[in-house]
Amino acid sequence: MLDVMSRLSALHRPRLLVRTARIGTSTYSRKRDLGRILGYGTLPRPAAAILRLMDLEHDINQHRLIGDAGYALTRHIEVLTALIAEADCLATQSVATEVAKLGKKNGAVAPTATAPALSP
């Protein structure tokens, strides 16, 4: 996972492109959007999805850099949006894993999420 995160931190894209993609993460749906971007079927785990998205984004960025007429800004933004959202998902999972490990190490039981009780 560190390799994935270090590769992500090494990415440098135009500020406006990244800002637009970050805004898009508010409406990102993993099942809907990742399935459409990577192809339908079973969805990969976040780390595997990030690697596939990075390869796809690299190809799209090469088209942007050479000024290719086939470059689609909207496609670039949707791939970057998925990349950012998947990276957030991976970071959240790794933090949760570390908290659970820390709790077990200290003898505490990690809290479990429960649905709120509904009153009639």
C-alpha positions in Angstrom: 0.0 0.0 0.0 2.9 2.4 0.7 4.0 2.0 -2.9 0.5 3.0 -4.1 0.4 6.0 -1.8 3.9 7.1 -2.8 2.9 6.8 -6.5 -0.2 8.9 -5.8 1.8 11.6 -4.0 4.1 11.8 -6.9 1.3 12.7 -9.3 1.3 16.4 -10.4 -1.6 17.7 -12.5 -2.9 21.2 -13.2 -4.5 22.8 -10.2 -7.9 23.4 -11.9 -8.1 19.8 -13.1 -7.5 18.5 -9.6 -9.8 21.0 -8.0 -12.6 20.0 -10.3 -12.0 16.3 -9.7 -12.1 16.9 -5.9 -15.5 18.6 -6.3 -16.6 15.5 -8.2 -15.8 13.2 -5.3 -18.9 14.5 -3.4 -21.2 12.7 -5.8 -18.9 9.7 -6.5 -20.5 6.3 -6.2 -18.0 3.5 -6.2 -20.5 0.9 -7.6 -21.9 3.2 -10.3 -18.8 5.2 -11.4 -15.9 2.8 -10.9 -17.9 0.1 -12.7 -18.4 2.4 -15.7 -14.8 3.6 -15.8 -13.1 0.3 -15.4 -15.7 -1.9 -17.0 -18.5 -3.8 -15.5 -18.1 -6.9 -13.4 -16.8 -7.4 -9.9 -15.2 -4.2 -8.5 -11.5 -4.5 -7.4 -10.4 -3.5 -4.0 -9.3 0.1 -3.6 -5.6 -0.6 -4.0 -6.1 -2.6 -7.2 -8.5 0.0 -8.5 -6.0 2.8 -7.8 -3.3 1.0 -9.8 -5.7 0.5 -12.8 -6.9 4.1 -12.5 -3.4 5.4 -12.4 -2.5 3.6 -15.6 -5.7 4.8 -17.3 -5.1 8.4 -16.1 -1.4 8.3 -17.3 -2.6 7.4 -20.8 -5.2 10.1 -20.8 -2.7 12.7 -19.5 -0.3 11.8 -22.3 -3.0 12.7 -24.8 -3.5 16.0 -22.9 0.2 16.8 -23.0 0.7 16.2 -26.7 -2.5 18.1 -27.6 -4.2 15.1 -29.1 -7.6 15.9 -30.7 -9.0 12.8 -29.0 -8.3 14.1 -25.5 -11.6 14.3 -23.5 -11.4 16.7 -20.6 -14.6 15.2 -19.0 -13.1 11.7 -19.2 -9.9 12.9 -17.5 -11.9 14.5 -14.7 -14.0 11.5 -14.1 -10.9 9.2 -13.9 -9.2 11.7 -11.6 -12.3 11.9 -9.5 -12.4 8.1 -9.1 -8.7 8.1 -8.3 -9.1 10.6 -5.5 -12.1 8.9 -4.1 -10.5 5.5 -4.1 -7.4 6.9 -2.5 -9.6 8.4 0.3 -11.3 5.0 0.7 -7.9 3.3 0.9 -6.6 5.8 3.5 -9.8 5.4 5.5 -9.4 1.6 5.5 -5.8 1.8 6.6 -6.6 4.1 9.4 -9.4 1.8 10.6 -7.0 -1.1 10.4 -4.4 0.7 12.5 -7.0 1.7 15.1 -8.2 -1.9 15.4 -4.7 -3.1 15.8 -3.9 -0.5 18.4 -7.1 -1.4 20.3 -6.2 -5.1 20.3 -2.7 -4.4 21.4 -4.0 -2.3 24.4 -6.6 -4.9 25.3 -9.5 -2.7 24.2 -12.3 -3.9 22.0 -12.8 -1.7 18.9 -16.2 -0.1 18.9 -18.7 -1.5 16.3 -21.0 0.7 14.4 -24.7 0.1 15.1 -27.7 1.5 13.4 -29.6 4.1 15.3 -32.8 2.8 16.9 -35.9 4.1 15.2 -38.8 5.1 17.3 -42.4 4.6 16.1 
